[in-house]
Amino acid sequence: MQTQPQRLTPLVVFMLVVPPLLWAGNAVVGRLVRELVSPLTLNFVRWIIAFVIVLPLAAPVLRRDSALWPHWRRYALLGLLGIGLYNAFQYLALQTSTPINVTLVGSSAPLWMLATGALFFGARISAREVGGALLSMAGVLLVLSRGEWRQLMALRLVPGDLYMILGSIAWAFYSWMLARTHEPRGVRQDWSAFLMAQLVFGIAWSGALAAGEWTLTDAHIDLGWPLVAAMLFIGIGPAVLAYRCWGTAVQRAGPQAASIFMNLTPLFAAVLSAAFLRELPHWYHGAAFLLIVGGIVVASRR
């Protein structure tokens, strides 16, 4: 039995605000430690920490008689898209792009979800959704051009922007796979079991990517208290606490209302970047934020 969306009580609003704040913090911290650890290694360690935290809550999922294993191919793909690729692309993006840019480009995920749904999952797209997608795309292009449209014509984009677009596309496929579910309700309804089912495969994927990073590049890790503290934060906050709050809040408020709160992430990223990185937002960041949010509001109205 599915939970019917409820009114946005103060508690539900709080649970919807916490994840964007933690995800913005994840982007800022990833930017802060880019000189201390290689991006794919950071992603791998992050999910190892999350695995250790969730394990006491969801250890039965790993048993041989668990309901997970008949659906292992599905969870292996979910782990690749949502844990292995999306977060790896985000940390790669933060090597050359700012948290504000990364989170704004990441806010284009609903646009890629529309395109992915239409092209690969047989979803129908309304004229309103197309209009909203065009508004959101205008906001993304504004960020990519740094407020100068001629830069788009010259293809003067930093690699981080392109990495984040790839990450958003991976997240779109991941989201559609979540919507098309066939697994047992016992796994899906227990947030820790559902996360563990993805973690067990996501760690394998992210570990393989990290191994490739150490084999093919000048990977590095400078262990010290600043890096340890950063890893604990991204392993506990954005990876576990945000997931827990978001899952509960979406069940109570419904995905349509919850999706609007995701667009608080670039706003929080701008505030945190100014406070910790001294990277002040520009006029085009604000304009892009309004275009992206406006596009999603238009597309989600019925």
ABEGO torsion letter per residue (X at the ends): XBBBBBBBBAAAAAAAAAAAAAAAAAAAAAAAAAAABBAAAAAAAAAAAAAAAAAAAAAAAABAABAAAAAAAAAAAAAAAAAAAAAAAAAAAAAABBAAAAAAAAAAAAAAAAAAAAAAAGBBBBAAAAAAAAAAAAAAAAAAAGGBAAAAAAGBBBAAAAAAAAAAAAAAAAAAAAABBABBAAAAABAAAAAAAAAAAAAAAAAAAAAAAAAABBBBBBBBAAAAAAAAAAAABAAAAAAAAAAAAAAAAEAAAAAAAAAAAAAAAAAAAAAAAGBBBBAAAAAAAAAAAAAAAAAABX
